Amino acid sequence: MGRMENNIYCNCCGKFICQESEKGKHSYLSVRKEWGYFSKEKDGKIYCVDICESCCEKLTASFAIPPEIYDVTEFV
């Protein structure tokens, strides 16, 4: 799923997140990973995923080692 026709959708649940032109006004996780020579069968591939906040919470709750989380003291 991800991005279709200038819209951004959650790759996990398929929920509409926002329009591409409004992405700075919405909170979601966007990951772009370019695989290199040492990957297993992904050399030269780029993976792009967008995950809504709800699915991100579910995903990180399933981690064996929780993510590092820091407080932001200044918002730009």
CORTA-V331127 format. One record per residue. N is the residue number from 1. RES is the residue in three letters. OMEGA is omega as a letter, one per 30 degrees, with the letter a starting at -180 (none if undefined). Layout:
BEGIN
N	RES	OMEGA
N	RES	OMEGA
END
This chain:
BEGIN
1	MET	l
2	GLY	a
3	ARG	l
4	MET	l
5	GLU	l
6	ASN	l
7	ASN	l
8	ILE	a
9	TYR	l
10	CYS	l
11	ASN	a
12	CYS	a
13	CYS	l
14	GLY	a
15	LYS	l
16	PHE	l
17	ILE	a
18	CYS	l
19	GLN	a
20	GLU	a
21	SER	a
22	GLU	a
23	LYS	l
24	GLY	a
25	LYS	a
26	HIS	l
27	SER	l
28	TYR	l
29	LEU	l
30	SER	a
31	VAL	l
32	ARG	a
33	LYS	l
34	GLU	a
35	TRP	a
36	GLY	a
37	TYR	a
38	PHE	l
39	SER	l
40	LYS	l
41	GLU	l
42	LYS	a
43	ASP	l
44	GLY	l
45	LYS	l
46	ILE	l
47	TYR	l
48	CYS	l
49	VAL	l
50	ASP	a
51	ILE	l
52	CYS	a
53	GLU	a
54	SER	l
55	CYS	l
56	CYS	l
57	GLU	l
58	LYS	a
59	LEU	a
60	THR	l
61	ALA	a
62	SER	a
63	PHE	l
64	ALA	l
65	ILE	a
66	PRO	l
67	PRO	l
68	GLU	a
69	ILE	a
70	TYR	l
71	ASP	l
72	VAL	a
73	THR	l
74	GLU	l
75	PHE	a
76	VAL	none
END
